[in-house]
Amino acid sequence: MVEEAEALVKRYFDLMAGFPPEVVAVLWTAAKAAGVPRPLEDFLKCSRAEERRVRRVAWSLKEVMRLGRRPSVEDYVGTLAARVNLPAPVVKAAVELLERNRRVLAGKNPWVSAALWLASFKRLGLLKALAEAAGTTPTSIRNAANRLKV
């Protein structure tokens, strides 16, 4: 069985003159995920694929894999609220506000900060702390708060 598989791979390799960029990207990503990272040049030796194309496919593959592990809105709101010591009722109100608006993306965005700011009744001094905790600016949070439907 192993000999047959080797023969098929060798025949494919001879016919195609190397693996396509998608195969190289999958192998490179799998090696990293298995804890045995290798330089991309090692994988490019068996392919005529351009390095740029392989990197682009590998990036797309990593993005697809990452999408399944995106934190929930509640987790993100809770994390940000914990950084600025907000009570649970404010977190609950912010999550409800975001669920009504459906504009939430994880990462550096002002929507979650704006919802927390509005849920805390625009407490003075909190805007700057939220901006620092979220990695965004107070102006972005104010603009997002103006666009949220309360």
N, C-alpha and C positions, 0 to 999 in steps of 0.2 A: 504494500500500500504506500509506504514512504517513497519507494523508488518511482512509483507511478506519479505521485505528486511532484517529486523533483523533476521528472521528465516533462510534465505539463508546464511547470514554471519555466524550465529551460526553453521549451518550445515557444512559450509565450514571449519570453525575453528575447529570443532570437527573431521572432516575427515582428515584434513591436519596437525593437531596438531600445529597450528600456521601459521602465514602468511609467505610467502617466503621472502627472503631478498629484492627482487625487490619492493614488496609492502611496506615493512617497509621503504625502502629508499625514495620512492615516498611520503609517508605520512610525513616523517621527513623533507624532502625538502619543501613540500607544507606548513608545519607549519611555517618553517623559512620564506618562501616567503610571507606568510600572515601576518607576523609581530607578530607571537605568538610562538617564539622559545621554544622548550622543549628539555630537555636532551635526548640523544639517548637511554639511559637506560629505559626511560618511554615507548618508542616504542618497545624495545626488550622484554618487559615483556609479550607481546602477540605473541611472535614468538620464534622459536628455532634456528633462524638464528644467525650466528656468527657475532659479532660486526665488525670484519675486513671486512667481505663480504659486509655488509650493507654500511659501509663507502666507500668501493670501488665503489659500484653501485651508491651511492649518488654523489660521485665525478664525475663519468662518466656522470650522469644526469646533473649536474651543468655545465660541459664542453659543453655538447650538447646545453643547454639553452644559454650559453654565446656566442656560435659561431654565432648566429643570430644577435648579437649586436657588432660585431667587427667593429672598425672604418675603414673608407676607407683609401686608400693610401694617397690621397690628404690631409685628415684631419691629419694623422700622420706626414706627411712631413711638413705641415703648423705649427703644434704644435712645432716640433723640430726646425724649422727655426725661429719661434718667440722667442724661448729661447735664440738664439744666434744673434738675430736682423739681419736676412738676408732679402734682398729685394725680392719683388714678382717675378721678372724675374728669379732669381736664383731658387726659389721654383718651378716655371713652368718648367724650364729646368731639375730639379731633378725628377719631376714627369714623364716627358717624357722619361728620361733615365731609370727609373724604369719600366715603361710600356713596353719598348723595351726588358728588361731583364726578367721580370716576376718572380723574385726571392724574392718577398717582403713578409715578415711576420711581424705582429705587435708585439711590445714588445721590449725587449732588443736584438736588432740585429744590426749588423753594416751596413746592406745594405742601409738603408735610409740615415744614416750618410755619407756613402761613396758617395752616389749619390749627396747629398748636397755639399760635399767637392769637388767633380769633377765639379759640376755645377758652383761652385764659383771659378773655375780655380785654385784650390789647394792653396788658399790664406794662407799665413803664419799666424800661431797663431790660425787659425780657427779649425784646426784638434783637438787640445786639448779641445777647447770649445765644439765642437760637441761631442767628446767622453764623456765629463762630462755630457752634456745635455741628451745624449742617454743612459747613464749608461753602457757604454762599454769602451774598451781601444783604444788608437790611433793605436796600432798595428793591432787590429781586423779591424778597418776601412780601414787602408792601404791595408791589405790583400784582403778585400772585393772589394776595388776600383780596385785592379789589376785584379780581376776576372770579373768585369763588362765590358760589351761590350759597348764602347763609340761610 
